[in-house]
Amino acid sequence: MPKVTKTTRTRTPGRYNIYLDDEFAFAVDEKVLIKYNLFPETAFTSDEIETIKAAEFEQKAYQTALKYATGQMRTKMQVIMKLKEKDFPNQVIGQVITRLAQANVLDDRLYAEMYVQSAVRSGKLGPKGVAQKLKQMGVDRFLIEDALVQYPAEDQADAIDRQVEKLMAKYHHQSHFMAQRKTTQKLMQLGFDQGVIKRALTQYLSDHPVDQDDELEKLGSEAEKVAARYQQYDGWDFKNKVKAALYRKGYDLNRVDQWLKENPK
């Protein structure tokens, strides 16, 4: 049977070169070295050597996953996908995931809880948005539901208040109606509950009444652009196209009619 004749350290910490019958055979991780007693004078059958190589291959996958999962928290699915990218077979991946879970390196429940807490602090995503993100990361829906208990309506309200202020300012150059609509759409895309959004916008509008002079100024500026775009039309066609375009932008039709009267073609 082949016998270990020499064991030397490699340049990589924790790895060793194994020589069988005075010839280099393979390199292994320190854990594999110790587990299989890969020291001089130890002999192995060919089947045992194949077992050692398989163990080393799994350990390589484990170290790859461990490095990826300890840089920052990861879900099981994220680690699985990382190992697939490295072309490790499913059987080895399954063994690695089990080891990492047993070592508490992977814990999807804790990951979901931490993700929700982070979302609450940042206020950038609502519960539905958080759930969607966690689902994309492969977290079980029951774990997601349990974690979202930490995202009550009052925390949503605080987050939305900050978002409404920011979004209404972002869309201020548009009609007030359109700014409200886009703010609502954006908050829904971020996963906030519609009822909470409605209450937050109502409060915002109560605290920030529409500046009618500013609204008229925006209408005038936009109407001039639209009118220039439809200069090739006359009469009813011109008015109808201008009205339709401004209505789509959220401007009041009565005010649009007034502008057309004051700015005849």
MARVOMI-320244 format. One record per atom (N, C-alpha, C): x, z, y; residue in three letters. Coordinates in pm, whole numbers, plus 50000, padded with zeros to 5 digits. Atoms other than C-alpha are relative to their C-alpha. Layout:
N
XZYALA...
***
This chain:
265
500855000049880MET500005000050000MET500885000050124MET499244999849874PRO501184993450355PRO500145014350051PRO499724986549953LYS502745024150510LYS500464999650145LYS499574998949860VAL503175034650872VAL501475004050002VAL498564997149992THR506855033350951THR500435004250140THR499644996249863LYS506815037851327LYS498755000150088LYS501084999049902THR504425048551604THR500645001950137THR499394999049867THR505375042451968THR498934999150109THR500915000749886ARG503665047252302ARG500094986250066ARG499995012449922THR502645016352497THR500135003650148THR499934997349856ARG502895012552873ARG498705005750053ARG501314994849959THR499205021052893THR499845014249947THR500174986250046PRO498645058752881PRO498895001249896PRO501024997750101GLY496775069952571GLY499924989349893GLY500015010550102ARG497625039052362ARG501354999549927ARG498814999650086TYR500075034752075TYR500114987349916TYR499725011150091ASN501695006551881ASN500245005649860ASN499864995650139ILE501475010051504ILE500784989449922ILE499185008950083TYR504104995151273TYR499775003349853TYR500164998650144LEU503384989750904LEU501154992949931LEU498855005850073ASP506364984250677ASP500994993350095ASP499005004249900ASP508614980250982ASP499604987750082ASP500495011249918GLU506464952751139GLU498815004750084GLU501134996349913PHE504114956051436PHE498694995349936PHE501295003450062ALA500524956851306ALA498884999250104ALA501064999749899PHE498214966751592PHE500225011850094PHE499964988849906ALA497744989951890ALA498675007449993ALA501224992150009VAL495235018351895VAL499935010350113VAL500234989149907ASP493715044252125ASP500465013149936ASP499514987250051GLU494995079852092GLU499005006849907GLU501024993850086LYS491685091651944LYS500014993849860LYS499935006750130VAL491955065651667VAL501285004149927VAL498724995750057LEU495595075051612LEU499865013449929LEU500144986450055ILE494705111551554ILE498985000249886ILE501064999750101LYS491495105251360LYS500484994849865LYS499565006350125TYR493195083151101TYR501445003549962TYR498664995150034ASN496565101151102ASN501014988549989ASN499135011850000LEU498495069951197LEU501445003750038LEU498634995449978PHE501915086051171PHE500894995549883PHE499085004750106PRO505015076350972PRO499795006949865PRO500124996150141GLU504815078850595GLU498565000249950GLU501385000750047THR501005076150587THR499714985949951THR500295013150059ALA499875047950359ALA498504997250004ALA501405004149992PHE496605028350378PHE499744987949911PHE500435012050073THR494725003950161THR499604989550103THR500425010749909SER493734970450311SER498615002850057SER501354996649950ASP490124982550336ASP500085010850107ASP499844989449901GLU491235013750522GLU500554994550131GLU499455006149879ILE493214992550765ILE498914992650077ILE501125006849934GLU490124971450837GLU499085010150067GLU500834989449941THR488185003650898THR500635005150129THR499274995449880ILE490855014851144ILE499854989950113ILE500135010549898LYS490724981551327LYS498594999850059LYS501394999649951ALA486924984051349ALA499805012050092ALA500114988049917ALA487225019351487ALA500694997950134ALA499295003049876GLU489745007251744GLU499184990750089GLU500855009349925PHE487404979051845PHE498865007550068PHE501084991949942GLU484575003951895GLU500545008950112GLU499424991449897GLN486885026952090GLN500304992150126GLN499765008749884LYS487834997852316LYS498704997950077LYS501315001649935ALA484154991752385ALA499585013050068ALA500354986949944TYR483655028952442TYR500745002650131TYR499204997949879GLN486475030752696GLN499534990850113GLN500535009349900THR485114999952874THR498725005550061THR501274994649953ALA481675015652895ALA500205012950078ALA499764987249934LEU483025049752992LEU500524997950142LEU499465003149867LYS485005035353282LYS498904995050093LYS501105005749921TYR481935016253402TYR498975010750036TYR501074990249981ALA479565045753363ALA500435012350078ALA499554988249926THR481745072053529THR500404996750143THR499745003749862GLY482525052253842GLY498835003850089GLY501244995549937GLN478915058653941GLN498965000949889GLN501014998450104MET475745067753753MET499454986449958MET500555012450054ARG474445040053527ARG498885003149901ARG501024998850104THR471425034653308THR500554994349870THR499585005450129LYS471705026552940LYS499994984750003LYS500115014649995MET470544991053008MET501164993850078MET498885005249921GLN473214985853274GLN501294999749918GLN498804999450083VAL475934996753032VAL499934989749887VAL500185010150106ILE474504975052755ILE500324986150052ILE499755013349942MET474554944552982MET501484998150031MET498575000949971LYS478124952353087LYS500794996949873LYS499305002350126LEU479254953652724LEU499704986249943LEU500355013650043LYS477404921552645LYS500844989850075LYS499165009049920GLU479314904952929GLU501414999149942GLU498664999650059LYS482494915452749LYS500014995049856LYS500145006050134ASP481194899552426ASP500155009849885ASP500034990650112PHE480984931452223PHE498714997849921PHE501215002250082PRO478534927851929PRO498995011450015PRO501094990349982ASN475184945751931ASN500225013049922ASN499804988050081GLN476144969651651GLN500975009650069GLN499004991849930VAL479194981951842VAL499405005850127VAL500644995349876ILE477194984352165ILE499075011749970ILE500904989150037GLY474585005751990GLY500745012949971GLY499204988250032GLN477245029351859GLN500585006450127GLN499424995049875VAL478835032252203VAL498945007050084VAL501084994049921ILE475515039352376ILE499635013649943ILE500324987250064THR474775066852122THR501065010550035THR498924990649967ARG478165082952183ARG499935004650146ARG500074996649858LEU477775081552561LEU498805009050030LEU501194991749980ALA474285096352543ALA500255014149946ALA499704986950059GLN475475124552315GLN500985007950087GLN499034993449910ALA478275131752564ALA499405002550138ALA500714998449872ASN475675132652847ASN500594991550112ASN499525009449899VAL477455104253023VAL498854991050043VAL501195008049970LEU474255083853000LEU498765008749984LEU501244992150002ASP470965100753086ASP499014993250093ASP500935007749917ASP468185077953206ASP499015008950075ASP500914990849930ARG465935107353292ARG500665005350128ARG499274994849884LEU468545122553522LEU500254988850101LEU499775011449910TYR469345088053664TYR498754997450084TYR501255002649929ALA465685082553754ALA499725010850104ALA500234989049906GLU465395116853915GLU500934999050121GLU499045001249891MET468545111654121MET499684988050089MET500345012049924TYR467435076854224TYR498815002750092TYR501184996649918VAL464065090054346VAL500415009150115VAL499554990949894GLN465735118254539GLN500754992550109GLN499275008249903SER468045093054705SER499054991550083SER500985008449930ALA465095070654793ALA499215008250101ALA500734991249909VAL463235099954949VAL500855003050123VAL499114996949888ARG466255108855162ARG500194987950093ARG499745011949917SER466875073155280SER498734994650065SER501265005049946GLY463205064455330GLY499894984950002GLY499995014649996LYS463955027855261LYS499064993649898LYS500895005250104LEU461745023854952LEU498875009749976LEU501134991850038GLY458285036154866GLY499995002049849GLY500064997250144PRO457275048854520PRO499924987649913PRO500125012250081LYS456255014554393LYS501294992050003LYS498715006849991GLY459504999754518GLY501055006649913GLY499074992550084VAL461475027154347VAL499724997149853VAL500395002750139ALA459525021754024ALA500464986249956ALA499595013650033GLN460244984554035GLN501514999149979GLN498545000150013LYS463964990154088LYS500445006649869LYS499644993050123LEU464165015153802LEU499614991949876LEU500425008550111LYS462224991753576LYS501014988849978LYS498995010750010GLN464734964053653GLN501295005249938GLN498794994150057MET467494988153549MET499785004749857MET500264996950140GLY465814993253212GLY499535014149972GLY500474986350022VAL464485028553264VAL498584999749944VAL501324999250064ASP461495037253045ASP498935004050102ASP501064997749899ARG458195037553237ARG499545014550004ARG500414985950000PHE457365072953126PHE501015008650076PHE498974992849923LEU460675085353268LEU499844997250149LEU500235003649860ILE459895066653590ILE498845008050056ILE501184992649954GLU456465082653616GLU500335014750022GLU499624985949986ASP457935117253561ASP500865002150126ASP499094998649885ALA460625111553826ALA499254998650132ALA500725002749875LEU458145098854086LEU499145011750046LEU500694987849957VAL456475133054091VAL500745005950120VAL499194994849890GLN459325141154331GLN499834992050129GLN500215008349880TYR458015115154579TYR498535001250043TYR501394997849960PRO454775130254715PRO499614992250125PRO500535007749887ALA452565114554983ALA500615004450132ALA499454995349872GLU453985136655259GLU501404994550025GLU498675006049983ASP457485123455193ASP499884985150033ASP500275014049965GLN456095088155203GLN499694998850148GLN500425000549859ALA454525095555540ALA501205001350093ALA498804998449916ASP457825107655686ASP500844987350000ASP499205012250011ALA459625076855557ALA499344988450074ALA500725011249937ILE456935052855679ILE500035001250151ILE499964998249854ASP456895067956028ASP501284994050057ASP498725005449954ARG460565058956062ARG500034984849987ARG500005014450024GLN460035024455915GLN499104992650098GLN500945006449908VAL457025016356134VAL500644998450137VAL499335000449869GLU458955024956449GLU501024988650005GLU498945010150005LYS461835002656344LYS499434985849987LYS500555013350024LEU459714973456221LEU499204994750118LEU500775004549883MET457374972456520MET500944995750112MET499005004149900ALA460444970856743ALA500624986649961ALA499415012550048LYS461874943056527LYS499094988150029LYS500955011049982TYR458694922056559TYR499355000150139TYR500604998349867HIS458034931256924HIS499834986850075HIS500085012749927HIS458654895657044HIS498794991749959HIS501185007250046GLN455604884056847GLN498745007050052GLN501254993749956SER451934891156917SER499865013649934SER500164986550054HIS450904927156863HIS499334999549862HIS500705001550128PHE448554916456584PHE500974995649891PHE499065005050099MET451304897156407MET501075010449967MET499024989350024ALA453754925956449ALA499435010249902ALA500654990850093GLN451254948856276GLN499944994249860GLN500145006450132ARG450664923955997ARG501344999549927ARG498695001150064LYS454354918155930LYS500565013749963LYS499574986450032THR455064955355944THR499325004849873THR500754996150119THR452324961655689THR500534992849876THR499505007850113GLN453554933555464GLN501365005049953GLN498654995350036LYS457134946055477LYS499955013549930LYS500114986850061LEU456134981755396LEU499424999249859LEU500555001950134MET454074969755101MET501054994149907MET498915005650081GLN457034949154979GLN500995010849960GLN499084989050028LEU459124980754998LEU499395010349906LEU500624991550101GLY456614997754769GLY499285012250051GLY500774988749949PHE454765021654998PHE498514997849972PHE501435000850030ASP451105029554927ASP499234995050122ASP500735006349891GLN448615009655133GLN499295010150088GLN500714990049922GLY446615040155238GLY500925007550095GLY499024992849917VAL449705057955369VAL500484990950113VAL499595009749897ILE450765026355555ILE498954999250109ILE501095001349903LYS447365023355721LYS499945012050093LYS500054987949917ARG447395059555839ARG501185000450097ARG498814999749914ALA450935056155974ALA499874990150115ALA500175010049894LEU450115024356167LEU498955004350101LEU501054995149910THR446945039656308THR500585010350096THR499394989849916GLN448955069156436GLN500974993750099GLN499045006749912TYR451645046256576TYR499274993150116TYR500755007249896LEU449075025256765LEU499345009650098LEU500574989849911SER447515056956901SER501065005150097SER498904995049917ASP450885068457030ASP500634989150087ASP499405011349928HIS451925033757150HIS498944989450028HIS501065009749968PRO448955015657311PRO500604986350033PRO499555013749972VAL449204978057349VAL500234998350150VAL499695003449860ASP450894967657673ASP499394986350027ASP500745012549981GLN448384941357787GLN500794989950082GLN499205009349919ASP450684926658050ASP501094993449915ASP498965005350088ASP453434922757793ASP499414990049901ASP500685008950096GLU450964906957549GLU499684986650065GLU500305012549928LEU449874881457812LEU501274992050026LEU498735006949975GLU453474873557891GLU500504992949873GLU499595006150126LYS454254867157524LYS499114988149966LYS500935011150024LEU451134845557493LEU500394988050084LEU499645011049911GLY452164824957793GLY501264992849954GLY498745005950046SER455674819657661SER499814991949873SER500245007050126GLU454464809957316GLU499124987850021GLU500925011149973ALA451664787957452ALA500744988050060ALA499215010949941GLU454154767757656GLU500774992249893GLU499275006650109LYS456204760657344LYS499064991649914LYS500975007250085VAL453134750857142VAL499464987850073VAL500535011249922ALA451744729057421ALA501004988550006ALA498975010449995ALA455044710557447ALA500094992749866ALA499925006050133ARG454974704557073ARG498884989849977ARG501165008950021TYR451544687757095TYR499714991250121TYR500195008149879GLN452084667757414GLN499434986249971GLN500505013450030GLN451214635557234GLN498494999549983GLN501464999550016TYR447594647457195TYR499345002250135TYR500784998349877ASP444874647657461ASP498665006449968ASP501374995150009GLY441544664057525GLY499785010349892GLY500414990350102TRP439854681857239TRP501085002049895TRP498954999150102ASP442624673856989ASP501135009150047ASP498914991849946PHE445234689557216PHE499605014750001PHE500464986149991LYS443194721057281LYS499855006249861LYS500254994850134ASN442234724856917ASN501315003549928ASN498724997650067LYS445804722156791LYS500745011950063LYS499364988749932VAL447124746457054VAL499315013049960VAL500754988050036LYS444354771356977LYS500295004249855LYS499754996950142ALA444904768856601ALA501405005949981ALA498624995250013ALA448664773656636ALA500155014250053ALA499884986749940LEU448324803956863LEU499195010449922LEU500804990950082TYR445594819056647TYR500795004349876TYR499184996750118ARG447904817056345ARG501105009950036ARG498964990749955LYS450444836356551LYS499425013450044LYS500624987149975GLY447924864056605GLY499485002450140GLY500484998249863TYR446804857756963TYR498484998650006TYR501454999949983ASP443224864157076ASP499524986550054ASP500485013349960LEU441224831857106LEU499454999750142LEU500524999749863ASN439524842657428ASN501144998950101ASN498855000849909ARG442904847557590ARG500654986249993ARG499455013550014VAL444074814257451VAL499164990250083VAL500895008649921ASP441004797357605ASP500295001650149ASP499724997449859GLN441764814057936GLN501314993450042GLN498715006349967TRP445354801757924TRP499844984950013TRP500225014549996LEU444184766257853LEU499284995950129LEU500715002949874LYS441834767858153LYS500975000650118LYS499074998049889GLU444614780358376GLU501184990249996GLU498895009450016ASN447094754858239ASN499504986949938ASN500565012550054PRO445164722258197PRO501104989549984PRO499025010750022LYS447044692558061LYS499774988650098LYS
***
